[in-house]
Amino acid sequence: MSRTSDAVRRALGVVRPLGWLLLGLGVLALVVASRTHWRELAVLGATCLLLPVVCLPFLLGRTRVRVVISLEPSRVVAGGSVSGGVDVTNTAGRRMLPTLLELPVGASVHRYGVPALAAGATHEESFTVRTERRGVIGVGPALTRRGDALGLFSRDSVWAPLQEILVRPPLVPLEEMGAGLLRDLEGVSTEALSQSDLAFHALREYVSGDDLRHVHWRSSAKATGASGEAQLLVRQYLDTRRSHATVVVDDAPGAWASEDAFETAMSAAASILVRAVTDDVETSFVCGASASSGTDGNLALDAVCRAVLGGPGLVESSRRALRLAPDTSLLFLMSGAATGLETVLRASAVFPPEVRRIAVLVTEGADPGVSEVGGLSVLRLGDKDELAGLLRWSVR
């Protein structure tokens, strides 16, 4: 039953809105003409129903092609250009008829007339995508459209999947973060005991299952000599916490005075993530539904590209960031001028007290400044180019 309904749905899907309008108009005209005996209306109805019948043969035949979309590069900084290409190859065993290829690119649709191709022949088209703002530009899916000249029917076939151009925000060069911001590059010991780590804590007696590589043989020999009984002592360690920089950006629309202020924050966030990755520090990024974690710089920047406004706000994003990166050692909270300091403090309180906290509040056109509130360094950022100086000043 489902196969039958799918087949019917596909068959009805080839009728374009103009075709449905013409069919409806024809039926309505014939019904009215049968009751009023209006001959001209009957002729109009018959014509409306005859036109689709005449156009149906244009759907016959099959198109067998291979479509390859190429984008170079697929990641670009806002303001850059991407060169694209579409290769259409006839994979049928005979010559194909001319067809129309449609390729959506962002909000626009590129249409290419593909000429008749011999078996195995390839037709190439090229295009350029100019980027203006951070975000994701979809390219595809590529489809061929077989139909009539009037646009009553159209049979679309998808040949290439959707691809994406990831547009990154402009970056700001920052100094090495380990110079003051990341104070635990060699690991900070915690109270959690471990069987294998960097920070030596104490010796204890050997128990079944312990790794023999951790036996302290010299101490074991002394203990055996003193007690007269064979005794093995193994090393006990403390877990260490490696540096982990987490950036949380407020995704509540009301937090930002303008879209440009939000983009300034995204540029600052991307710059911090790139600097941390360059310093071999683990990073996490959260902005609403967009999140990433790890040491892959491309992964972090891809998450920045996908971030959009329209979420629950800074506090909820901070809770998600803590679940994503419980080992955070350095926290950046980014929000707009419309966000109250109380909200920022609530977001920072989500993390443990040993985490270094820095809030970046974007206020367009404002003078840069640094202040300290309840253990939270607050940076007032008027322009993304001021970020390096503010970070340098905040750690003095």
C-alpha positions in Angstrom: 0.0 0.0 0.0 2.8 2.4 0.9 4.6 1.7 -2.4 1.4 2.5 -4.3 1.0 5.7 -2.4 4.6 6.7 -3.0 4.2 6.0 -6.8 1.1 8.2 -6.9 2.8 10.9 -4.9 5.8 10.9 -7.4 3.4 10.9 -10.4 1.5 13.9 -9.0 4.7 15.6 -8.1 5.6 16.2 -11.8 2.7 18.6 -12.1 3.8 22.2 -11.6 1.5 24.8 -10.0 0.6 26.2 -13.4 -0.4 22.8 -14.5 -2.7 22.3 -11.5 -4.2 25.8 -12.2 -4.9 24.9 -15.9 -6.4 21.5 -15.0 -8.6 23.1 -12.3 -9.7 25.9 -14.6 -10.5 23.4 -17.4 -12.7 21.2 -15.1 -14.5 24.2 -13.7 -15.2 25.7 -17.1 -16.6 22.4 -18.4 -18.9 22.0 -15.4 -20.2 25.5 -15.7 -20.6 25.1 -19.5 -22.6 21.9 -19.1 -25.1 23.8 -16.9 -25.3 27.0 -18.8 -24.8 25.6 -22.3 -22.2 28.3 -22.9 -20.3 27.0 -25.9 -17.3 29.4 -25.7 -16.8 28.3 -22.1 -16.9 24.7 -23.1 -14.2 25.4 -25.8 -12.1 27.1 -23.1 -12.4 24.1 -20.8 -11.5 21.7 -23.5 -8.5 23.7 -24.4 -7.3 23.8 -20.8 -7.5 20.1 -20.5 -6.0 19.4 -24.0 -2.8 21.5 -23.3 -1.6 19.2 -20.5 -2.2 16.2 -22.8 -0.1 17.8 -25.5 2.7 18.6 -23.0 2.9 15.1 -21.4 5.2 13.6 -24.1 7.9 16.0 -23.1 8.3 14.0 -19.9 9.2 10.9 -21.7 12.8 9.6 -21.8 15.4 9.3 -19.2 18.5 11.4 -18.3 21.5 9.5 -17.0 24.3 11.7 -16.0 27.0 12.1 -13.4 27.3 15.5 -11.8 30.4 16.5 -9.8 30.4 19.8 -7.9 33.9 21.2 -7.0 34.5 24.1 -4.6 37.9 25.6 -4.0 38.3 26.4 -1.2 35.4 25.1 0.8 36.4 27.2 3.8 37.1 30.9 3.3 37.3 34.1 5.5 34.4 36.5 5.0 35.1 38.8 2.1 36.9 36.1 0.1 35.8 34.3 -3.0 35.2 30.6 -3.8 35.7 29.1 -7.3 33.1 26.5 -8.2 32.7 24.1 -11.0 30.1 21.7 -12.3 30.9 18.7 -14.5 28.1 16.9 -16.2 28.9 13.6 -17.8 26.5 11.5 -19.9 26.6 8.0 -18.4 24.0 6.6 -20.8 25.0 4.3 -23.7 23.5 6.7 -26.3 23.4 10.4 -27.0 21.3 12.4 -24.5 19.0 15.2 -25.4 19.6 18.8 -24.1 18.5 19.3 -20.6 18.4 22.0 -17.9 20.7 21.8 -14.8 19.7 23.8 -11.7 22.2 24.4 -8.9 21.1 26.4 -5.8 23.8 28.5 -4.4 22.8 30.2 -1.2 19.6 32.1 -1.8 20.0 32.1 -5.6 19.6 29.4 -8.2 22.1 29.0 -11.1 20.6 27.5 -14.2 22.7 26.0 -17.0 21.7 24.7 -20.3 23.4 21.4 -20.9 23.7 20.6 -24.6 23.2 17.2 -26.3 26.1 15.0 -25.1 27.4 11.9 -26.7 27.9 8.8 -24.6 30.7 9.5 -22.1 31.0 13.2 -23.0 31.3 15.9 -20.3 30.1 19.4 -20.2 31.7 21.9 -17.8 30.4 25.0 -16.2 32.1 27.4 -13.7 30.9 30.0 -11.2 32.2 32.2 -8.5 30.8 32.7 -5.0 31.6 36.0 -3.3 31.3 35.9 0.5 30.4 38.9 2.6 29.6 37.7 6.1 30.3 34.7 8.4 28.0 31.8 7.9 27.3 28.7 5.8 26.4 28.9 2.1 24.7 25.8 0.7 25.6 24.7 -2.8 23.3 22.1 -4.3 21.7 19.7 -4.6 22.3 19.7 -8.4 19.3 18.5 -10.4 18.2 18.2 -14.0 14.7 19.3 -15.0 12.8 17.6 -17.9 9.6 19.3 -18.8 7.6 21.2 -21.4 8.2 24.8 -22.6 5.0 26.0 -20.9 6.1 24.8 -17.5 3.0 22.6 -16.8 5.1 19.5 -16.0 8.6 19.0 -14.7 10.4 15.8 -13.7 13.3 16.6 -11.5 16.2 14.2 -10.8 18.9 15.0 -8.1 22.4 14.0 -9.2 24.7 15.7 -6.7 24.2 16.2 -2.9 24.3 19.4 -1.0 27.7 20.8 -0.3 28.6 23.7 2.0 30.9 26.7 1.9 31.9 27.6 5.5 32.6 31.3 5.7 34.8 32.2 8.7 34.9 35.5 10.5 37.9 37.8 10.2 40.6 36.8 12.8 42.6 39.0 15.1 46.3 38.0 15.8 46.8 37.3 19.5 49.9 36.7 21.5 50.7 33.3 23.0 48.1 32.6 25.6 50.4 30.6 27.8 52.2 33.8 28.8 49.6 34.6 31.4 46.2 33.4 30.6 46.9 29.7 30.8 48.8 29.1 34.0 48.5 25.3 34.0 50.2 24.3 30.8 52.1 21.5 32.6 48.9 20.4 34.4 47.5 21.4 37.8 47.2 18.6 40.3 43.7 17.8 41.7 42.6 15.9 44.8 41.6 12.8 42.7 44.0 9.8 43.2 45.2 8.0 40.1 47.3 4.9 39.3 49.0 6.6 36.4 49.7 10.3 35.9 52.4 13.0 36.2 52.1 14.2 39.7 53.6 11.7 42.2 51.7 11.7 45.5 52.8 8.8 47.9 53.6 5.1 48.2 51.2 2.4 49.3 51.3 -1.4 49.6 50.9 -3.5 46.5 47.4 -5.1 45.9 46.5 -7.7 43.3 46.0 -6.2 39.9 48.4 -3.2 40.3 50.7 -2.5 37.4 54.2 -3.9 38.2 55.7 -1.0 36.3 54.6 1.3 39.2 56.5 -0.7 41.9 59.0 1.4 43.7 61.8 -1.2 44.0 64.2 0.7 46.2 61.5 1.5 48.8 60.2 -2.1 48.6 63.6 -3.4 49.4 64.0 -1.1 52.4 60.5 -2.0 53.7 61.3 -5.7 53.3 64.6 -5.3 55.2 63.0 -3.4 58.0 60.1 -5.8 58.5 61.7 -9.0 57.6 58.8 -9.9 55.3 58.5 -9.5 51.5 56.7 -6.3 50.8 56.0 -4.4 47.6 55.3 -0.7 47.5 53.7 1.0 44.5 53.5 4.7 43.5 50.3 6.6 44.0 49.6 9.6 41.8 47.4 12.6 41.7 45.3 13.3 38.6 46.4 16.5 36.7 44.2 18.8 34.8 45.4 19.9 31.4 44.7 23.3 30.0 41.3 23.6 28.4 40.0 26.9 27.0 36.2 27.2 26.6 34.5 30.0 24.7 30.8 30.6 25.3 28.9 33.1 23.1 25.5 34.4 24.1 22.9 33.4 21.5 20.0 35.4 22.8 18.9 38.0 20.2 18.1 40.5 22.9 21.7 40.5 24.2 23.1 42.2 21.2 22.5 45.8 20.1 23.0 44.9 16.4 24.0 42.0 14.2 27.4 43.6 13.7 28.0 43.4 17.4 27.3 39.7 17.4 29.7 39.3 14.4 32.4 41.2 16.4 32.0 38.7 19.2 32.2 35.8 16.7 35.5 37.2 15.3 36.9 37.5 18.9 35.8 33.9 19.7 37.3 32.5 16.6 40.6 34.4 17.3 40.8 33.0 20.8 40.1 29.4 19.6 42.8 29.6 16.9 45.3 31.0 19.3 44.6 28.3 21.9 44.8 25.5 19.2 48.1 27.0 18.1 49.3 26.8 21.7 48.4 23.0 21.7 45.6 23.7 24.2 42.2 21.8 24.0 39.3 24.1 23.1 35.6 24.0 23.4 33.1 26.4 21.8 29.4 26.7 22.5 26.8 29.1 21.1 23.3 27.7 21.4 23.0 24.6 19.3 26.4 25.0 17.7 29.2 23.4 19.7 32.6 21.7 19.3 35.4 20.3 21.5 38.9 19.0 20.9 42.2 20.1 19.4 41.1 20.4 15.8 41.1 24.0 14.7 39.0 23.4 11.7 36.3 21.7 13.8 36.2 24.7 16.2 36.0 27.2 13.3 33.3 25.2 11.6 31.2 25.5 14.8 31.7 29.2 14.8 30.5 29.4 11.2 27.3 27.6 12.0 26.4 29.6 15.1 23.2 31.6 14.9 21.1 33.8 17.2 17.8 32.5 18.6 18.7 30.4 21.6 18.1 30.4 25.4 21.0 32.7 26.2 24.3 32.8 28.0 23.5 30.9 31.2 22.0 27.9 29.4 24.9 27.8 26.9 27.3 27.9 29.9 25.6 24.8 31.4 25.9 23.0 28.1 29.6 24.0 27.9 30.3 22.6 31.4 28.7 19.3 30.3 30.8 19.3 27.1 34.1 20.3 28.8 34.0 19.6 32.6 37.8 20.0 32.6 37.7 23.7 31.6 40.6 25.7 33.0 40.0 29.0 31.2 36.6 30.4 30.4 35.6 33.2 28.0 32.0 34.4 28.2 31.0 36.7 25.3 27.8 38.8 25.3 26.5 42.2 24.2 26.0 45.5 25.8 22.3 44.8 26.5 23.2 41.9 28.8 23.3 42.8 32.5 26.4 42.0 34.5 24.2 39.8 36.8 23.5 37.5 33.9 27.2 37.2 33.1 28.0 36.4 36.8 25.3 33.7 36.8 26.9 32.2 33.7 30.4 32.2 35.2 29.1 30.7 38.5 28.1 27.6 36.5 31.8 26.6 36.4 33.9 25.5 39.4 35.8 28.2 41.4 39.2 27.2 40.2 38.4 28.1 36.6 39.9 31.3 35.3 37.0 33.5 34.0 37.1 36.3 31.5 33.9 38.1 30.2 34.0 40.0 26.9 31.2 42.5 26.5 30.9 43.9 23.1 29.8 47.6 23.0 30.1 49.0 19.6 32.0 52.4 19.5 32.7 52.3 23.2 36.1 52.9 24.7 37.9 49.7 25.6 38.3 48.9 29.3 39.1 46.2 31.8 37.5 45.7 35.3 37.3 43.0 38.0 34.0 42.0 39.5 33.8 39.1 41.9 36.8 37.2 40.5 35.5 37.8 36.9 37.7 39.9 34.6 35.3 42.0 32.5 36.6 43.3 29.1 34.7 46.0 27.3 35.3 45.6 23.6 34.3 48.2 21.1 36.1 46.7 18.1 37.6 43.3 17.4 41.0 44.8 16.8 41.1 45.9 20.5 41.0 42.3 21.7 44.7 41.6 21.8 45.4 44.7 23.9 42.6 44.0 26.3 43.8 40.4 26.9 47.3 41.6 27.4 46.1 44.2 30.0 43.8 41.8 31.8 46.6 39.5 32.9 49.0 42.0 34.3 
